Amino acid sequence: MLDDKKAIRAWMMYDWANSSFATTIMAAVMPIYYAGVAASGLEDGRATSYWGFTQTAAAIVIAVLSPLLGAIADRSGGKKRFLGFFSLLGAAACIGMAFIGEGDWIAASALVVVGMIGFGMGGTFYDALLNDVASPAMRERVSAKGFAMGYLGGGVLLAINLALIIGWKAFGFKDSAGASQVSFAMVGVWWALFSLPLFKHVREAKGMPGGSAADSVREGLARLGQTFRSIRRYPELFKFMVAYWFFFDGINTIIVMATSYGTDIGLDQNALIGALLLTQFVGFPATWLFGRLADRIGGKKMLYGALSVYVVIVLLGYLMTNEYHFFALALLVGLVQGGAQSTSRAIYSRLIPPGRTAEFNGFLSFTSRFFSFGGPLVFGIVGVLTGSSRAALLAIALFFLVGIALLSLVKLEKGWREASE
């Protein structure tokens, strides 16, 4: 039953659960551990390159699998089963990371790839379940609350893990590396434990009855082909998707390049981690409020506002000179990042034709990841040509400006009618 409070709360708890991976493994602890411990002994610059290759490998696998498995899940009614599999896969990978020692960069890369596949693929099916718990009128609010819970959950565990790592002597560890290993295992346990409410209380729409696993694969491949052919029947959805490619790429570039950019201008590690924590805890109430405002004045208007703030963030980042400026920008990012992502998720969910939610979410995941190389590529090329990371950051404003321009062409009411026909 849609809009059931218990099901909605259970659905939101998954964001609380898996965001621990985004903060501890992807953003804060594992990148530092990888360079300083797992990849110790490698030549200068190799650790950074191998970490980049690790991210690329995971992104390719997710991009290939997302649309196919999404179509299969819609056909079989198996979104929760797929979500459960990839959640356990990701959680197990995190627990395995606790055994990574000095020089184990191959094992570290392999486990991070597996963990990112669990995180990315799980997110595809989690997003698709939004249509099974919330009515169209409630999706902006519910989606925003989910992201808000993610900011809080990811921030809480990251704060605990950083306390263990910084105060390793007080907690009885032999060194900070040992505390880091425990923090990786804690992510796996946290992810698995807080995912349980979703599997108990969320009910998804039934798929087609009968059929073998091979039938589901064949049908999934057929549905995937139909997705490519039928996208023209939903022009408003397609226009929104293209706009999303641009502004998602801009947001993603800021996320993945922020630490590198801060390092280039001389900020220390503690300032960077502190800014990440600030973003997490500001993001919790800000995303919740963003959803309430989107509910009142419209998701599209709020998305315009968020993307405009990102343009301001890029311009201010170009002028940034010290850690106080970096914290100010982290505050601005926290105010709009979760809101922009949650509102985009809610708008897209209302443009998807009924019964094809996992398929179209998988298609969006595939296409957005395929095009996500654009921002970092532009950043790198401009940086090389100008010799300035500031000019490279300024170039990213183009992605937000193009995204805003394309978003203005989307007629949501017409898109909702197209999805229901």
C-alpha positions as CSV (number, residue, x, y, z in Angstrom):
1,M,0.0,0.0,0.0
2,L,1.4,3.4,-1.0
3,D,2.2,6.0,1.6
4,D,2.3,3.5,4.4
5,K,4.3,5.2,7.1
6,K,6.1,2.1,8.3
7,A,7.1,1.1,4.8
8,I,8.4,4.6,4.1
9,R,10.4,4.7,7.3
10,A,11.9,1.3,6.4
11,W,12.7,2.4,2.9
12,M,14.5,5.5,4.2
13,M,16.6,3.5,6.6
14,Y,18.4,1.9,3.7
15,D,19.8,5.4,2.9
16,W,21.0,5.5,6.5
17,A,22.6,2.1,6.0
18,N,24.4,2.3,2.7
19,S,25.6,5.9,3.0
20,S,28.2,4.7,5.5
21,F,30.0,3.2,2.5
22,A,30.0,6.5,0.6
23,T,31.5,8.4,3.5
24,T,34.0,6.0,5.1
25,I,35.0,3.9,2.0
26,M,34.6,6.2,-0.9
27,A,35.4,9.6,0.5
28,A,37.3,9.8,3.7
29,V,39.1,6.7,5.2
30,M,39.8,4.2,2.5
31,P,41.4,6.6,0.0
32,I,43.9,7.7,2.7
33,Y,44.5,4.1,3.8
34,Y,44.9,2.9,0.3
35,A,47.6,5.4,-0.5
36,G,49.4,5.2,2.9
37,V,49.1,1.5,3.7
38,A,47.7,-0.8,1.0
39,A,49.8,0.8,-1.8
40,S,52.8,1.6,0.3
41,G,56.1,0.8,-1.5
42,L,54.8,1.7,-5.0
43,E,56.5,4.3,-7.0
44,D,55.4,7.9,-6.6
45,G,52.1,8.6,-8.3
46,R,51.2,4.9,-8.8
47,A,48.8,4.8,-5.8
48,T,46.8,7.7,-7.1
49,S,46.6,6.2,-10.6
50,Y,45.6,2.7,-9.3
51,W,42.9,4.3,-7.1
52,G,41.6,6.0,-10.2
53,F,41.6,2.7,-12.2
54,T,39.7,1.1,-9.3
55,Q,36.9,3.7,-9.6
56,T,36.8,3.3,-13.3
57,A,36.6,-0.5,-13.2
58,A,33.7,-0.4,-10.8
59,A,31.9,2.3,-12.8
60,I,32.1,0.2,-16.0
61,V,30.7,-2.9,-14.4
62,I,27.8,-0.9,-12.9
63,A,27.1,0.8,-16.1
64,V,26.9,-2.5,-18.0
65,L,24.8,-4.4,-15.4
66,S,22.3,-1.7,-14.3
67,P,19.9,-1.5,-17.3
68,L,19.9,-5.3,-17.9
69,L,19.3,-6.3,-14.3
70,G,16.8,-3.5,-13.9
71,A,14.8,-4.8,-16.8
72,I,15.0,-8.4,-15.3
73,A,13.8,-7.2,-11.9
74,D,10.8,-5.4,-13.4
75,R,9.9,-8.5,-15.3
76,S,10.2,-10.9,-12.3
77,G,9.2,-8.5,-9.5
78,G,12.6,-9.0,-8.0
79,K,13.8,-5.6,-7.0
80,K,14.1,-6.5,-3.4
81,R,15.9,-9.8,-4.2
82,F,18.5,-7.9,-6.3
83,L,18.8,-5.2,-3.6
84,G,19.4,-7.9,-1.0
85,F,22.1,-9.6,-3.0
86,F,24.0,-6.5,-3.8
87,S,23.7,-5.2,-0.3
88,L,25.2,-8.4,1.2
89,L,27.9,-8.3,-1.5
90,G,28.9,-4.8,-0.6
91,A,28.7,-5.4,3.1
92,A,30.8,-8.6,2.8
93,A,33.4,-6.6,0.8
94,C,33.7,-4.0,3.5
95,I,34.3,-6.7,6.2
96,G,36.9,-8.2,3.9
97,M,38.7,-4.9,3.8
98,A,39.5,-5.3,7.5
99,F,42.1,-7.8,6.5
100,I,43.9,-5.6,4.0
101,G,47.5,-4.9,5.2
102,E,50.6,-3.1,4.0
103,G,51.3,-3.6,0.3
104,D,48.0,-5.4,-0.3
105,W,46.9,-2.9,-3.0
106,I,45.6,-5.6,-5.4
107,A,43.3,-7.0,-2.7
108,A,42.3,-3.5,-1.7
109,S,41.4,-2.6,-5.3
110,A,39.4,-5.8,-5.8
111,L,37.4,-5.4,-2.6
112,V,36.7,-1.7,-3.3
113,V,35.5,-2.6,-6.8
114,V,33.2,-5.3,-5.3
115,G,32.0,-2.9,-2.6
116,M,31.3,-0.2,-5.2
117,I,29.3,-2.6,-7.4
118,G,27.2,-3.6,-4.3
119,F,26.7,0.1,-3.5
120,G,26.0,1.3,-7.0
121,M,23.8,-1.6,-8.1
122,G,22.0,-1.6,-4.8
123,G,21.2,2.1,-5.2
124,T,19.6,1.4,-8.6
125,F,17.1,-1.0,-7.1
126,Y,16.6,1.1,-4.0
127,D,15.7,4.1,-6.1
128,A,13.3,1.9,-8.1
129,L,11.4,0.9,-4.9
130,L,10.5,4.6,-4.3
131,N,7.5,4.0,-6.6
132,D,6.4,1.1,-4.5
133,V,6.3,3.0,-1.2
134,A,5.2,6.6,-2.2
135,S,2.4,8.0,-4.3
136,P,3.4,10.5,-7.0
137,A,2.4,13.5,-4.8
138,M,4.6,12.3,-1.9
139,R,7.7,11.3,-3.8
140,E,9.6,14.7,-3.5
141,R,9.1,14.7,0.3
142,V,9.9,11.0,0.8
143,S,12.9,11.1,-1.6
144,A,14.3,14.1,0.3
145,K,13.8,12.4,3.7
146,G,15.7,9.4,2.4
147,F,18.6,11.5,1.3
148,A,18.5,13.3,4.6
149,M,18.7,10.0,6.5
150,G,21.6,9.1,4.4
151,Y,23.5,12.2,5.3
152,L,22.8,11.6,9.0
153,G,23.7,7.9,9.0
154,G,26.8,8.3,6.9
155,G,27.9,11.2,9.0
156,V,27.3,9.5,12.3
157,L,29.4,6.4,11.4
158,L,32.1,8.5,9.8
159,A,32.4,10.5,13.0
160,I,32.6,7.3,15.1
161,N,35.2,5.9,12.8
162,L,37.3,9.1,12.7
163,A,37.2,9.1,16.5
164,L,38.6,5.5,16.5
165,I,41.3,6.4,14.0
166,I,42.4,9.7,15.6
167,G,42.2,8.4,19.2
168,W,43.6,4.9,18.4
169,K,45.8,4.8,21.5
170,A,42.9,5.5,23.8
171,F,40.8,2.7,22.2
172,G,43.7,0.2,22.5
173,F,44.7,-0.2,18.9
174,K,48.4,-0.8,18.1
175,D,48.2,2.0,15.4
176,S,45.8,4.1,13.4
177,A,45.9,1.5,10.6
178,G,44.4,-1.1,12.9
179,A,41.6,1.4,13.8
180,S,41.0,2.0,10.1
181,Q,40.6,-1.8,9.5
182,V,38.0,-2.0,12.2
183,S,36.2,1.0,10.7
184,F,35.9,-0.8,7.4
185,A,34.3,-3.8,9.1
186,M,31.9,-1.5,11.0
187,V,30.7,-0.2,7.6
188,G,29.8,-3.7,6.5
189,V,27.9,-4.5,9.8
190,W,26.2,-1.1,9.8
191,W,25.1,-1.5,6.1
192,A,23.7,-5.0,6.7
193,L,22.0,-4.3,10.0
194,F,20.2,-1.1,9.1
195,S,19.0,-2.6,5.7
196,L,16.8,-5.2,7.5
197,P,13.7,-2.9,8.0
198,L,13.4,-2.4,4.2
199,F,13.3,-6.2,3.5
200,K,10.7,-6.7,6.3
201,H,8.3,-3.9,5.7
202,V,8.6,-2.8,2.0
203,R,6.4,-4.6,-0.5
204,E,7.0,-4.3,-4.2
205,A,4.6,-4.7,-7.1
206,K,4.3,-8.3,-8.4
207,G,6.1,-9.2,-11.6
208,M,5.0,-11.6,-14.3
209,P,4.0,-15.0,-13.0
210,G,5.9,-18.2,-13.8
211,G,9.0,-18.5,-16.1
212,S,12.5,-19.7,-15.4
213,A,15.6,-17.7,-14.7
214,A,16.5,-18.1,-18.4
215,D,13.1,-16.7,-19.3
216,S,13.8,-13.7,-17.0
217,V,17.2,-13.1,-18.7
218,R,15.7,-13.3,-22.2
219,E,12.8,-11.0,-21.2
220,G,15.2,-8.7,-19.5
221,L,17.3,-8.4,-22.6
222,A,14.2,-7.8,-24.7
223,R,13.0,-5.1,-22.3
224,L,16.4,-3.4,-22.4
225,G,16.1,-3.3,-26.2
226,Q,12.6,-1.9,-25.8
227,T,14.0,0.8,-23.5
228,F,16.3,2.1,-26.2
229,R,13.6,2.0,-28.8
230,S,10.7,3.3,-26.7
231,I,12.5,6.2,-25.1
232,R,11.3,8.4,-28.0
233,R,7.7,7.8,-26.8
234,Y,8.5,9.8,-23.6
235,P,10.1,13.0,-24.9
236,E,9.8,14.9,-21.6
237,L,11.5,12.0,-19.8
238,F,14.2,12.0,-22.4
239,K,14.7,15.8,-22.1
240,F,15.0,15.6,-18.3
241,M,17.4,12.7,-18.7
242,V,19.7,14.7,-20.9
243,A,19.6,17.7,-18.5
244,Y,20.4,15.3,-15.7
245,W,23.5,14.0,-17.5
246,F,24.9,17.5,-17.5
247,F,24.1,18.6,-14.0
248,F,24.8,15.2,-12.5
249,D,28.2,15.3,-14.1
250,G,28.8,18.7,-12.6
251,I,27.8,17.6,-9.1
252,N,29.8,14.4,-9.4
253,T,32.9,16.3,-10.6
254,I,32.8,18.6,-7.6
255,I,32.5,15.5,-5.3
256,V,35.4,13.6,-6.8
257,M,37.7,16.6,-7.4
258,A,37.1,18.5,-4.2
259,T,39.8,16.8,-2.1
260,S,42.3,17.1,-5.0
261,Y,41.5,20.7,-5.5
262,G,41.8,21.5,-1.8
263,T,45.1,19.8,-1.7
264,D,46.3,21.8,-4.7
265,I,45.7,25.1,-2.9
266,G,47.4,24.0,0.2
267,L,44.7,22.8,2.6
268,D,45.7,20.0,5.1
269,Q,44.0,16.7,5.5
270,N,42.2,17.6,8.8
271,A,40.5,20.6,7.1
272,L,39.3,18.4,4.2
273,I,37.9,15.7,6.5
274,G,36.3,18.4,8.7
275,A,34.6,19.9,5.7
276,L,33.2,16.5,4.7
277,L,31.7,16.0,8.1
278,L,30.2,19.5,7.9
279,T,28.6,18.7,4.6
280,Q,27.1,15.5,6.0
281,F,25.5,17.1,9.1
282,V,24.3,20.2,7.3
283,G,22.9,18.0,4.6
284,F,20.6,16.2,7.0
285,P,18.3,19.1,7.9
286,A,18.9,20.9,4.7
287,T,17.7,18.0,2.5
288,W,14.7,17.4,4.7
289,L,13.7,21.1,4.4
290,F,14.4,21.0,0.7
291,G,11.9,18.2,0.2
292,R,9.2,20.1,2.2
293,L,9.8,23.2,0.1
294,A,9.7,21.1,-3.1
295,D,6.4,19.7,-2.0
296,R,5.0,23.2,-1.6
297,I,6.4,25.2,-4.5
298,G,7.4,22.4,-6.9
299,G,10.4,20.2,-7.4
300,K,11.5,21.8,-10.7
301,K,11.7,25.3,-9.1
302,M,13.7,24.0,-6.2
303,L,16.0,22.1,-8.6
304,Y,16.6,25.4,-10.5
305,G,17.6,27.0,-7.2
306,A,20.0,24.2,-6.2
307,L,21.7,24.2,-9.6
308,S,22.0,28.0,-9.4
309,V,23.7,27.7,-6.0
310,Y,26.2,25.2,-7.6
311,V,27.1,27.9,-10.2
312,V,27.8,30.2,-7.3
313,I,29.9,27.5,-5.5
314,V,32.0,27.0,-8.6
315,L,32.6,30.8,-8.9
316,L,33.5,31.1,-5.2
317,G,35.7,28.1,-5.5
318,Y,37.7,29.8,-8.2
319,L,38.4,32.7,-5.7
320,M,39.0,30.4,-2.7
321,T,42.3,31.0,-0.9
322,N,42.1,29.4,2.6
323,E,40.4,26.7,4.7
324,Y,37.7,29.1,5.9
325,H,36.6,29.6,2.4
326,F,36.6,25.8,1.9
327,F,34.4,25.3,4.9
328,A,32.0,28.0,3.6
329,L,31.8,26.2,0.3
330,A,31.2,22.8,2.2
331,L,28.3,24.5,4.0
332,L,26.8,25.6,0.7
333,V,27.3,22.1,-0.8
334,G,25.5,20.6,2.2
335,L,22.6,22.9,1.7
336,V,21.8,21.8,-1.8
337,Q,23.6,18.6,-2.7
338,G,21.1,16.2,-1.2
339,G,18.1,18.3,-2.2
340,A,19.3,18.4,-5.9
341,Q,19.8,14.6,-5.9
342,S,16.6,13.7,-4.1
343,T,14.4,16.1,-6.1
344,S,15.9,14.8,-9.4
345,R,15.1,11.2,-8.2
346,A,11.5,12.2,-7.4
347,I,10.9,14.0,-10.7
348,Y,12.4,11.2,-12.7
349,S,10.2,8.6,-10.9
350,R,7.1,10.5,-11.9
351,L,8.1,10.5,-15.6
352,I,8.7,6.7,-15.7
353,P,5.9,4.5,-17.2
354,P,4.3,2.2,-14.6
355,G,5.8,-1.3,-14.2
356,R,9.2,-0.3,-15.6
357,T,10.8,1.5,-12.7
358,A,13.8,-0.7,-12.2
359,E,14.4,-0.8,-15.9
360,F,14.3,3.0,-16.4
361,N,16.3,3.6,-13.2
362,G,18.9,1.2,-14.5
363,F,18.9,2.9,-17.8
364,L,19.5,6.3,-16.1
365,S,22.3,4.8,-14.0
366,F,23.9,3.4,-17.2
367,T,23.7,6.6,-19.2
368,S,24.6,9.0,-16.4
369,R,27.7,6.9,-15.5
370,F,28.6,6.5,-19.2
371,F,28.6,10.3,-19.5
372,S,30.1,11.0,-16.1
373,F,33.6,11.0,-17.5
374,G,32.9,14.4,-19.1
375,G,33.4,16.7,-16.1
376,P,36.6,15.2,-14.8
377,L,37.9,15.1,-18.4
378,V,37.2,18.8,-18.9
379,F,38.7,19.5,-15.5
380,G,41.9,17.7,-16.5
381,I,42.2,19.1,-20.0
382,V,41.6,22.7,-18.9
383,G,44.0,22.2,-16.0
384,V,46.7,20.9,-18.4
385,L,46.2,23.6,-21.0
386,T,46.1,26.5,-18.5
387,G,48.3,25.1,-15.7
388,S,45.7,26.1,-13.2
389,S,43.2,24.0,-11.3
390,R,41.3,27.2,-10.6
391,A,40.5,27.6,-14.3
392,A,39.7,23.9,-14.5
393,L,37.1,24.3,-11.7
394,L,35.6,27.4,-13.4
395,A,35.0,25.3,-16.5
396,I,32.7,23.0,-14.6
397,A,30.2,25.9,-14.3
398,L,29.3,25.1,-18.0
399,F,27.8,21.7,-17.0
400,F,25.4,23.4,-14.5
401,L,24.5,26.2,-17.0
402,V,23.7,23.7,-19.8
403,G,21.7,21.5,-17.3
404,I,19.6,24.5,-16.2
405,A,19.0,25.5,-19.9
406,L,17.9,21.9,-20.8
407,L,15.8,21.6,-17.6
408,S,13.8,24.7,-18.7
409,L,12.6,22.8,-21.8
410,V,11.1,20.0,-19.7
411,K,7.3,20.2,-19.4
412,L,6.6,18.0,-16.3
413,E,2.8,18.0,-16.6
414,K,3.0,16.7,-20.2
415,G,5.6,14.1,-19.1
416,W,3.3,12.8,-16.4
417,R,0.6,12.3,-19.0
418,E,3.0,10.6,-21.3
419,A,4.0,8.2,-18.5
420,S,0.4,7.3,-17.7
421,E,-0.7,6.6,-21.3
